[in-house]
Amino acid sequence: VEQALVVLKDFYSKAGGATAFVQQDAAAPEAPEIFDAPYKGMSGESGGVVGMLEVIESDFARLEADTKAAEATAQKEYDSFMTDSKVDKEAKTKDIEHKETKKQEQSKTLVVKKEDLEANQKELDAAVAYYDKLKPSCVDASVSFEDRVARREEEIKSLQEALQVLNGEDLP
């Protein structure tokens, strides 16, 4: 557009001094009166081609400036977004690593706790079995309280006799 304007302005400036489009011979008669005034083209009417090109050039310059400003703003936003995204990605990556480590630790703890539970359950089962084995011998529900008291007194008496024999005393 700039080059077209330069060419047209150059043409119109040279054409302004010209009085005819044809070469004149020195011997030729003078040009008719119609070519007395220099050629101005249609530059006076609403700007003509040059005016239109100047409007196009100014519109293009404005559009170019707007586009460059928009591109600069978009680039700035993109750079900001990329920086924020990079920081966010790094934070989330570290968070994932920490969570995976924690998960592994908790998995190990779970395995240990399950092993402890199994061992404790085995001990409990053994204790319950031993309790069930001892219970009938300790608590005999078929014998009344008076019979148990009598047996205890008899056992105490026999233990006292055994003690007297061990101490070398005579039995009564």
C-alpha positions, 0 to 999 in steps of 0.5 A: 500500500505504501509503495502504491501511494509513493508511485501514485504521488510521484505520478501525480506530481509529475503529471501536474507539470505536464500539459499533454500526454504526447511528445511535442515536436518543436516545429509543431503548432501550439497545443490546443487550449484544452491542455493549457492547465497542468493535469491534476487528475481526479485528486480534488474529488473526495480524495480519489485513488490516493485518498482511498489508499491513504484511508486503507493505509491508516486502517491497515496501520491501526489494524496492525497496531491493534493486532500487535497489542492483542498478540502481546496481551495474549502472549503475556496471558499465555506465559502467565498461564504456562508459568502457573500451570508449571508450578501447579503441575510440580505441586501436584506431582510432589503431592502424588509422590507424597501420597504414594509414599504414604499409601505404601507406608500404610499398606505395610502397616496394614500387613503388619497389623493383619499379621498381629491380628492373626497371631492374637486371634490364634492366642485367643483361640488357644486361651478359649480352648484351654478355658473350655478345657478347665471350666468343667474341672473348676466348676462342677454344676452337679455338686451342691455347695454343701458337698463342695464345702465338705470335700474342702474340709476333708481335703484340708484335713488330709493336707494337715495330716500329711504335714504332720507326717512330714514334720515327724509328728504322731497322728492323733 
